[in-house]
Amino acid sequence: MTLSNGLPLVLGMACVALAMAQMASLSPSRIAAVALALAIALALAGEAASRTSVAELDHWLSVPQRRLDLAALLLVEALVFGNQAIATAQDRTTLRWRVLGLVPPPSMLIALFLAQVWAMLVVDGVDFGTLAWESALVLAGLFALGAWALRVLLPNPVMRTGLRLWLHAAQVGAGLWLARPLSAPGSSPTSAMWDRLAIVALIVISLMALGWLWQRRTFIWNR
């Protein structure tokens, strides 16, 4: 997998859109507060972004262990934030779910960091420190604008939840794809690969079902 492949770009856009749909449930003032915190975090990461090259990213993505780490992050994120989306849509949010709704998904932070790396690579003639703050403010501002636009375009919380669940499903698919064993050039996939993918899919579906049943039980007890 290389950066020229379209999957990282599509996956990064999906993760950012997912975070926007989550933050669209917040008030405009809270969206602005999240955007400010995001801008500060990106500015502090500017030095690391300035030292990152395309070759380093390609190498990072080509390491099997890093692919598995990213796959695990996507699957866990889909499970946890997907349950939070369902609880919010059903108006059964506890303090734990409300606090989680204020936290941007980790995949979105990674996607925006990679966007900052891209800005560092394509913009010349600007001091890296200045560029770090400028790119941080621009990316955070675009994120806040996107969240506000989704709030206006999708005023119904159920519609935003539907969008989030579709994007979480895309995360699960990408996570399973990243977790697949890499076959050697010229070799054909073996049945063992599909067995492993089936096991991972079964675990994810089982955990999602258990989360749904737990929420239903909590709802029935609180009635």
C-alpha positions in Angstrom: 0.0 0.0 0.0 1.5 3.4 -1.1 0.3 6.9 -0.8 -0.5 6.8 -4.6 -3.2 4.3 -3.7 -6.6 6.0 -3.4 -7.6 4.2 -0.2 -5.7 6.5 2.3 -7.2 9.6 0.7 -10.8 8.2 0.7 -10.4 6.8 4.2 -9.0 10.1 5.5 -11.9 12.0 4.0 -14.4 9.6 5.4 -12.9 9.9 8.9 -13.0 13.7 8.7 -16.6 13.6 7.5 -17.5 11.2 10.3 -16.0 13.6 12.9 -17.9 16.5 11.3 -21.2 14.6 11.5 -20.4 13.8 15.2 -19.6 17.5 16.1 -22.7 18.7 14.1 -24.7 17.6 17.1 -23.0 20.3 19.3 -23.9 23.9 19.6 -22.0 26.4 17.5 -20.1 27.6 20.5 -19.0 24.1 21.4 -18.0 23.5 17.7 -15.8 26.6 17.9 -14.2 25.4 21.2 -13.4 22.0 19.6 -12.0 23.7 16.6 -9.8 25.9 18.7 -8.5 22.9 20.7 -7.9 21.1 17.4 -5.9 24.1 16.0 -3.7 24.2 19.0 -3.0 20.4 18.8 -2.1 20.7 15.1 0.1 23.6 15.7 2.0 21.7 18.4 2.4 18.8 16.0 3.8 21.1 13.3 7.4 20.2 14.1 6.7 16.5 13.7 4.9 17.2 10.5 7.8 19.2 9.1 10.1 16.3 9.6 7.8 13.7 8.0 8.4 12.8 4.3 6.4 10.8 1.8 9.0 8.0 1.9 8.6 7.8 5.7 4.8 7.6 5.3 5.1 4.9 2.6 7.4 2.9 4.9 5.1 3.3 7.8 2.1 2.1 5.9 4.1 -0.9 4.4 4.9 -2.3 7.8 2.5 -5.1 8.6 2.3 -4.3 12.3 1.4 -0.6 11.6 -1.4 -1.8 9.2 -2.7 -4.0 12.0 -2.6 -1.1 14.5 -4.5 1.1 12.1 -7.0 -1.7 11.4 -7.6 -2.2 15.1 -8.1 1.5 15.6 -10.7 1.7 12.9 -12.6 -1.3 14.2 -12.6 -0.2 17.8 -13.5 3.4 16.8 -16.5 2.1 14.7 -17.7 0.0 17.7 -17.3 2.7 20.4 -18.4 5.8 18.4 -21.1 3.9 16.6 -22.7 3.0 19.9 -22.4 6.6 21.0 -24.2 7.7 17.8 -27.1 5.2 18.4 -27.4 6.2 22.0 -27.6 9.9 21.0 -30.2 9.3 18.3 -32.4 7.4 20.8 -32.0 10.2 23.4 -30.6 7.7 25.9 -27.3 9.5 26.5 -25.6 9.1 29.8 -22.8 11.4 31.1 -20.2 8.9 29.6 -21.8 9.2 26.1 -22.1 12.9 26.3 -18.4 13.3 27.2 -17.4 10.9 24.4 -19.5 13.0 21.9 -17.2 16.0 22.7 -14.0 14.0 21.7 -13.1 13.9 18.1 -12.3 10.3 16.8 -8.6 9.5 16.7 -8.7 8.6 13.0 -9.8 12.2 12.2 -6.7 13.6 14.1 -4.5 11.3 12.1 -6.1 12.4 8.9 -5.7 16.1 9.7 -2.1 15.5 10.7 -1.4 13.9 7.3 -3.1 16.9 5.7 -0.7 19.1 7.6 2.2 17.0 6.4 1.0 17.4 2.8 0.8 21.2 3.3 4.4 21.2 4.6 5.5 19.3 1.5 3.8 21.5 -1.1 4.2 25.0 0.3 7.7 26.5 -0.2 9.2 29.7 1.0 7.4 29.8 4.4 9.0 29.2 7.8 7.8 25.8 9.2 6.7 27.4 12.4 4.6 30.0 10.7 3.3 27.4 8.3 2.4 25.1 11.2 0.1 27.7 12.7 -1.4 28.7 9.4 -2.2 25.2 8.3 -3.6 24.4 11.8 -5.9 27.4 11.7 -7.0 26.6 8.2 -7.7 22.9 8.8 -9.5 23.6 12.1 -11.5 26.4 10.5 -12.5 24.1 7.6 -13.5 21.4 10.1 -15.7 23.8 12.1 -17.3 25.1 8.8 -18.0 21.5 7.7 -19.6 20.6 11.0 -21.7 23.7 11.0 -22.8 23.0 7.3 -23.8 19.4 8.2 -25.8 20.8 11.2 -27.7 23.1 8.7 -28.0 20.5 5.9 -29.0 17.7 8.2 -31.0 19.3 11.0 -32.6 16.0 12.0 -30.3 14.1 14.5 -31.5 10.8 13.0 -30.2 11.8 9.6 -26.8 12.6 11.0 -26.8 9.3 12.9 -27.5 7.5 9.7 -24.6 9.2 8.0 -22.3 8.3 10.9 -23.3 4.7 10.8 -22.7 4.4 7.1 -19.3 5.9 7.6 -18.6 3.6 10.5 -19.5 0.7 8.2 -16.9 2.0 5.7 -14.4 2.1 8.6 -15.1 -1.5 9.4 -14.6 -2.5 5.7 -11.3 -0.5 5.6 -10.2 -2.1 8.8 -10.8 -5.6 7.5 -9.0 -4.7 4.3 -6.0 -3.5 6.2 -6.0 -6.5 8.4 -5.8 -8.9 5.5 -2.5 -10.9 5.2 -0.3 -9.6 2.5 0.5 -12.3 -0.1 3.8 -12.5 -1.8 4.0 -11.3 -5.4 2.8 -13.9 -7.8 1.0 -16.0 -5.1 -2.7 -16.4 -4.9 -4.7 -15.7 -1.8 -5.2 -18.8 0.4 -8.3 -19.9 2.2 -6.6 -19.1 5.5 -6.7 -15.4 4.7 -10.5 -15.5 4.3 -10.8 -17.6 7.5 -8.9 -14.8 9.4 -11.0 -12.1 7.9 -14.2 -14.0 8.7 -13.1 -14.4 12.3 -12.3 -10.7 12.6 -15.7 -9.8 11.1 -17.5 -12.2 13.4 -15.8 -10.6 16.4 -16.8 -7.1 15.3 -20.4 -8.0 14.6 -20.7 -9.8 17.9 -19.3 -6.9 19.9 -21.7 -4.5 18.1 -24.7 -6.8 18.8 -23.7 -7.0 22.5 -23.5 -3.2 22.6 -26.9 -2.9 21.1 -28.4 -5.5 23.6 -26.7 -3.7 26.5 -28.3 -0.4 25.4 -31.7 -2.0 25.0 -31.4 -3.5 28.5 -30.5 -0.2 30.0 -33.4 1.5 28.2 -35.9 -1.1 29.5 -34.6 -0.8 33.1 -34.8 3.0 33.0 -38.4 3.1 31.7 
